[in-house]
Amino acid sequence: MSIAAKARARAAAAFPTDPTLPANLRRNAPLVPTDTAAGRSLAAVIAILTFLAGLCAGAAEMVATNAAQWQSSVAQEVTIQVRPGPGRDVDADVAKAEAIAKQEPGVARTRIFSKSESERLLEPWLGSGLDLSDLPVPRLIALRMSGDRVDLGSLRTKLVAALPGVASLDDHALWLQRLSTAASAFVGAGIGLVVLVLVATGLAVTFATRGAMAGNKEVVDVLHFVGAGDDYIARAFQARFFGLGLRGGGIGAACAILAFVIAGLVTGSASSGPAGQEIEALFGAFHIGWRGFFSIALIGGIASLVTGAVSRLTVRRYLG
């Protein structure tokens, strides 16, 4: 006869027909109750915490993916700035700078910004409706790189030699560095929030386990009486709480995945309008990809493992 069967037999012999006994001491009752209000509440708490952790992980993955795409797009384009000077023909300087750029291997195409286009670029800072004709507004030439690596140092040297004090090359390195730093900080914050949520899950499981141990004190005493060890009792509670964590983690992860799917569909359908285009320009396509979905599912699994491990450790400390 197994230890659990012996425990049930001893409990049934000690309390044979008393209907006022706790449910966990009645005949054929499981060692740890499988469906209680406290268990359902704990599963709901784990589901909510897993949902929040999944949102943090998905947002971090989305930022990392979009930042990588933005950096790749920006890295494929550099800008030549031609400043007007006294006694110089700015149009001739722009044409000369473009000709130098076209001769450089790896430059796929060039685009010269007209004077009016260059002035419109200043409107977000200076406002619209201003007469900038008397201001020395620089002219811009956008260079689109091909797949081949371009020697920007050589191009910069040629521009300075041909147009000293007039032309300069901007490879957006400072902007890319700031973008990379901001994306890394956001991803780090997301990971930190996920860790904090898992810690909160462990604390909730600790209190729930101690409450379950207090409520099942008679069962634990009977098990000890028939020779059950602490490991057996800890495994029984671990299995029960692992099931609760698996259920709560699965529900929370599924809700987080569903939230990102719905958000992707909504933003995709609204991208044709101006508001949708602004959201897509700021946050990207709002799609986290298979890696993001896998991360959310992994968090659900980790939450269940944390629940089982913490409950086992709590039972061992309680019995000790």
C-alpha positions, 0 to 999 in steps of 0.5 A: 500500500502506498503512503498516500493510501495509508494516510487516507486509511489512517484518516478514515479510521480516525474520523470515520463518518463525521460530516463536519470534518474538513474535506481534505480528511474525508475518504478518497480526498486528495492530499492537497485540495484541487479546486478551492477558492484560494487555488482559483484566486492564485491561478488568476493572480498568476495569469494577470502577472504573466499577462503583464510580463508578456506585454513587457516582453513583447513590447521590448521585442517589438522595440528591438526589432523596429530599432534594428530596422530603423538602424539598417534603413538609416545606415543605408543613407548618408547626406552631403550638406553644401553650405552657401558662401559669399561669392559662390554659386551654390547650384554649381557646388551642389552639382560638383558634390553630386558628381563626386558622390556618383563616382564613389563605388557603392553609391546606388543613387543620389537625390538633390533637395531643391532650395524650397525642399531644404527650407521646408525641412526647417519648418518644424523648428522655425514655423511655416510662412517665414521668408528664408530667402535671405538666410544661408540655408544649406542644400542637401544631397541624399545618397542611397547606398547599395549592398557594397560597403562604401568608403565614407572616409575617402568620400569625405576627403574628396569632398573637403578637397574639392569644396573646402569649407563648403561641403560636409558629409553626415553619416548619421553615426551620432543619431544611430548611436543614440537610437541604439542606446535608447533601444537597449535601455528600453529592452533592459527595462522590459527585461527588468519588469519581467524579472520583477513580475516573476519575483512577485509571482514567487511571493504570491505563491509563497503566501498561498503555499503557507496558507495551504500548509496551515489548512492541511495541517491534519493531513501533514500530521497523519502523513508524518504518523504513517512514516511519510517524509518531508520530500513526499509531502513537498512533492505533493504540494509542488505538483498541485501548485505547478498545475495552478501555475501552468494553468495561470501562466498558460492563460496569461500568455495566451491573453498577451499573445492575443492582445498583440495579434489584435493590436497588429490587426487594428494598426494594420487596418488603420495604417491607410489613414494619417493617424495610423501612418503616424503610429506605424512611423513611431512604433513600426508595424506593431508585429513582434514576430515568432521570437516575440510569441515564443518569448511570451510562451516561455514566460508562461512556462517559467511562471509555472516552474517558479510556482512549483519550485517556490511551493516546494521550497516553502513546504520544506522550510515550513516542515523544517 
